[in-house]
Every structure is written in C-alpha cells, then in structure tokens.
Amino acid sequence: MAKVDDNIITEGLSGRLGKKLVFRKGRAGTTIVSIRAKFSGDREFTEDQLSHQELFKTAIAYAKKAKSQPIYKKLARGTESNSFNVAVADWFSQPQVMDIDPTQWTGEVGQIIRIQAQDEVMLATVSVLIQDANGNILEQGEAVPFEDLWWYYTTTSQLAQSSTLQVVATAQDLPGSQSASLGTIPTNNTILPSPVFLMRCWFPAGTQITFPGLIC
C-alpha cells in the first residue's frame, strides 16, 4: 500500500483502476493506492480464520454503537482513522493490571490497596476482590482512579491478615474486555510475585471462569 500526498496526477482519484490498483481517499487528504485483493471462489477457511471472522463481526457491532463516544472521536481527530476504526481497535486490545500494592493495608477498615492498571484507550473500571486460599470471597468493591496509572481501593472490612489471603485486581476497558492479576499476602505484608492471568470476557456477562473468586 502506498500513500500519495499533494500529487496533481492522483489528486481526487478513488475507485479501481484496471484489475490491479485500487485508489481511495484518506481522511488527511492523501490518496491511498493498494493492489486489489484476489480471492479464490472455492477457498476454504481454517477454524482459526472462521473464529477470527466471528470476533471481527462482534467488534464491528460494538464499534457501530460506540463510535459516537467522545473518547473515540478525540483519538481519531487528525489521523487517517475515524472513530469507528478506533473503536474496533479498542475492542481487540486488552487492558492490563501491572501491579498490586498492599503495603498501606494492615487488615483494618478504611485502608488503601493500590492497583496499577492501563489500557490503550481508557479503563472503565478497576475492581478489587479479597479472598482466602480456597476462593471464598471476603470482600470486594470498586477502586477509584488516583494519579498516573494508579487506582485506589479502600477496604471496608476488618480482616486478620495471614499467608492465605489473596488480592485479585480486575481491569475492564470500554468494550468490556477484562484482565486480572492475583497476589498473595504473606505475613510480612509484601505482595508475592505471581503470574498475571489475562482473560478476555466477551459475553454473556456473568459467565463463571476457572479462576478462584473471579466472575466476568
């Protein structure tokens, strides 16, 4: 694919030229030239290709409804993309939980657990769940954005700290994709390194997944 800017020969061109070239106009006034795609009439798709096509259909359906959101319009402004394209890309992206910091928490009510999370566009929510080693939920609620990439969760229950307590932080973006990170609280109140478990929650909402204490 080639982009042509301020060329008197190609200016204003759009459509197909012969059987090989396709011209289209970009949002910034450029002319984009590409080779026409060729597809066999009897080709068969693999399972992965069919699965991706279904995901893309879902992304398209989301973008049609969400393209009017101010954040997508803002990100598209001054680029070759429009708000619809940005929304599609956001649907395929995934939020991240990078860190759980419980150092200000001693098990008392009203203390802070810090969560560091990010998304390519914007996070909708960051939730926190405290559970025991058996997956029994002891407390849960929503964190609030603080500064930079940090979100603060204020505890609401008095809990006796032990090596069996686990903190699960889940970040959700605008399309509803989620990722989660789990950390174990040892007796010295330092989060133990643990693998980040990333998950994609398409729908229906409320589906039980195989991760202790998490429902997406």
C-alpha positions as CSV (number, residue, x, y, z in Angstrom):
1,M,0.0,0.0,0.0
2,A,1.3,3.5,-0.9
3,K,0.2,6.9,0.2
4,V,0.4,9.9,-2.1
5,D,0.2,13.5,-0.8
6,D,-0.3,16.6,-2.9
7,N,0.1,15.0,-6.3
8,I,-1.7,16.6,-9.2
9,I,-2.0,13.3,-11.1
10,T,-3.6,11.2,-8.4
11,E,-5.5,14.0,-6.6
12,G,-9.1,13.2,-6.2
13,L,-8.8,9.6,-7.6
14,S,-10.9,6.9,-6.0
15,G,-12.1,3.5,-7.1
16,R,-10.5,0.7,-9.1
17,L,-8.0,1.2,-12.0
18,G,-7.9,-1.8,-14.2
19,K,-7.8,-5.2,-12.4
20,K,-4.9,-4.5,-10.1
21,L,-4.9,-1.0,-8.5
22,V,-7.4,0.5,-6.0
23,F,-7.5,4.2,-5.1
24,R,-9.1,5.6,-2.0
25,K,-9.1,8.9,-0.3
26,G,-7.6,9.3,3.2
27,R,-9.0,11.5,6.0
28,A,-6.0,13.8,5.9
29,G,-6.4,14.5,2.2
30,T,-4.0,11.8,1.0
31,T,-4.6,9.3,-1.8
32,I,-4.0,5.7,-0.8
33,V,-3.0,3.2,-3.5
34,S,-3.2,-0.5,-3.0
35,I,-3.2,-3.7,-5.0
36,R,-6.6,-5.3,-5.4
37,A,-7.0,-8.4,-3.3
38,K,-7.6,-11.6,-5.1
39,F,-9.7,-14.4,-3.6
40,S,-10.5,-17.9,-4.9
41,G,-14.2,-18.6,-5.2
42,D,-13.8,-22.0,-3.7
43,R,-11.3,-21.3,-0.9
44,E,-11.9,-22.8,2.5
45,F,-11.3,-21.1,5.8
46,T,-9.5,-22.7,8.7
47,E,-11.1,-22.9,12.1
48,D,-8.8,-20.1,13.3
49,Q,-9.9,-17.9,10.4
50,L,-13.6,-18.6,11.0
51,S,-13.1,-17.8,14.7
52,H,-11.4,-14.6,13.9
53,Q,-14.2,-13.6,11.5
54,E,-16.7,-14.1,14.2
55,L,-14.7,-12.0,16.6
56,F,-14.4,-9.3,14.0
57,K,-18.2,-9.3,13.5
58,T,-18.6,-8.7,17.2
59,A,-16.0,-5.9,17.1
60,I,-17.9,-4.3,14.2
61,A,-21.2,-4.5,16.1
62,Y,-19.6,-2.8,19.1
63,A,-18.0,-0.1,17.0
64,K,-21.2,0.8,15.3
65,K,-22.8,1.6,18.7
66,A,-19.7,3.1,20.3
67,K,-18.2,5.3,17.5
68,S,-20.1,8.4,18.8
69,Q,-18.3,8.2,22.2
70,P,-16.2,11.4,22.7
71,I,-13.0,9.4,23.6
72,Y,-13.0,7.7,20.2
73,K,-13.7,10.9,18.3
74,K,-10.9,12.6,20.1
75,L,-8.4,9.8,19.4
76,A,-9.3,9.8,15.7
77,R,-9.0,13.5,15.2
78,G,-6.1,14.4,12.9
79,T,-5.4,10.8,11.9
80,E,-6.2,8.6,9.0
81,S,-8.6,6.7,11.2
82,N,-12.2,7.6,12.2
83,S,-13.9,7.0,15.5
84,F,-15.3,3.7,14.1
85,N,-11.8,2.4,13.4
86,V,-10.6,3.4,16.8
87,A,-13.5,1.6,18.5
88,V,-12.8,-1.6,16.5
89,A,-9.1,-1.5,17.6
90,D,-10.1,-0.9,21.2
91,W,-12.4,-3.9,21.2
92,F,-9.4,-6.1,20.1
93,S,-7.0,-4.5,22.7
94,Q,-6.7,-5.8,26.2
95,P,-6.4,-3.9,29.5
96,Q,-3.5,-4.7,31.8
97,V,-3.1,-5.0,35.6
98,M,0.6,-4.4,36.2
99,D,0.9,-4.2,40.0
100,I,-0.9,-4.7,43.3
101,D,0.5,-2.7,46.2
102,P,-1.0,-3.7,49.6
103,T,1.8,-2.0,51.7
104,Q,-0.7,0.5,53.2
105,W,-3.1,-2.2,54.3
106,T,-2.8,-4.0,57.7
107,G,-6.3,-5.6,57.6
108,E,-8.2,-2.6,59.0
109,V,-11.2,-0.8,57.6
110,G,-10.6,2.3,55.5
111,Q,-7.1,1.5,54.4
112,I,-5.7,1.7,50.8
113,I,-4.7,-1.0,48.4
114,R,-3.1,0.4,45.3
115,I,-3.6,-1.0,41.8
116,Q,-1.6,-0.1,38.8
117,A,-3.5,-0.7,35.5
118,Q,-3.7,0.7,32.0
119,D,-5.5,0.4,28.7
120,E,-4.7,1.7,25.2
121,V,-7.8,3.9,25.2
122,M,-9.4,4.1,28.6
123,L,-10.2,1.9,31.6
124,A,-13.9,1.7,32.6
125,T,-13.4,0.1,35.9
126,V,-10.9,-1.5,38.2
127,S,-12.3,-3.8,40.8
128,V,-10.7,-5.5,43.8
129,L,-11.5,-8.8,45.5
130,I,-10.0,-10.2,48.6
131,Q,-10.3,-14.0,49.1
132,D,-8.9,-16.8,51.1
133,A,-6.8,-19.7,49.6
134,N,-10.0,-21.7,49.0
135,G,-11.5,-18.9,46.8
136,N,-14.0,-17.8,49.5
137,I,-14.7,-14.1,48.9
138,L,-14.1,-12.0,52.0
139,E,-14.5,-8.5,50.5
140,Q,-14.9,-6.9,47.1
141,G,-15.6,-3.5,45.6
142,E,-14.5,-0.8,43.0
143,A,-11.3,1.1,43.0
144,V,-11.2,4.8,42.0
145,P,-8.6,6.5,39.7
146,F,-6.0,8.4,41.6
147,E,-3.0,9.6,39.5
148,D,-1.0,8.4,36.5
149,L,-1.8,4.7,36.2
150,W,-2.7,4.1,39.8
151,W,-6.2,3.3,41.2
152,Y,-7.0,3.2,44.9
153,Y,-9.3,0.7,46.7
154,T,-10.5,1.5,50.2
155,T,-11.1,-1.6,52.4
156,T,-14.5,-2.0,54.0
157,S,-13.9,-5.0,56.3
158,Q,-11.6,-5.8,59.1
159,L,-9.6,-8.9,58.2
160,A,-7.0,-10.9,60.0
161,Q,-4.0,-11.0,57.7
162,S,-2.4,-14.3,57.1
163,S,-0.4,-16.0,54.4
164,T,-3.7,-17.4,52.9
165,L,-5.2,-14.0,51.9
166,Q,-5.2,-13.2,48.2
167,V,-5.9,-9.9,46.4
168,V,-7.4,-10.1,42.9
169,A,-7.5,-6.9,40.8
170,T,-9.5,-6.9,37.6
171,A,-9.3,-4.1,35.0
172,Q,-12.1,-3.6,32.4
173,D,-12.0,-1.4,29.3
174,L,-14.8,0.3,27.5
175,P,-15.8,-2.7,25.2
176,G,-15.9,-4.9,28.3
177,S,-12.6,-6.8,27.9
178,Q,-11.0,-7.8,31.2
179,S,-7.7,-8.8,32.6
180,A,-6.8,-9.8,36.1
181,S,-3.8,-10.2,38.4
182,L,-3.7,-12.2,41.7
183,G,-1.2,-11.6,44.5
184,T,-0.8,-13.5,47.8
185,I,-0.3,-11.5,51.0
186,P,2.3,-13.2,53.2
187,T,2.7,-12.3,56.9
188,N,5.3,-9.6,56.1
189,N,2.6,-7.8,54.1
190,T,4.6,-7.8,50.8
191,I,2.9,-9.0,47.7
192,L,4.3,-12.2,46.4
193,P,5.2,-12.4,42.7
194,S,2.6,-14.4,40.8
195,P,1.8,-14.9,37.1
196,V,-0.7,-12.4,35.6
197,F,-3.8,-14.3,34.4
198,L,-5.2,-12.5,31.4
199,M,-8.6,-13.3,30.2
200,R,-11.0,-12.0,27.5
201,C,-14.6,-11.8,28.6
202,W,-16.7,-11.5,25.5
203,F,-20.3,-12.3,26.6
204,P,-22.6,-13.3,28.0
205,A,-21.7,-11.3,31.2
206,G,-21.7,-13.4,34.4
207,T,-20.1,-16.4,32.8
208,Q,-18.2,-18.3,35.5
209,I,-14.5,-18.8,34.6
210,T,-11.9,-21.2,36.1
211,F,-10.1,-18.6,38.3
212,P,-10.8,-18.6,42.1
213,G,-13.1,-15.8,43.1
214,L,-13.4,-14.2,39.7
215,I,-16.6,-13.8,37.7
216,C,-16.6,-11.8,34.5
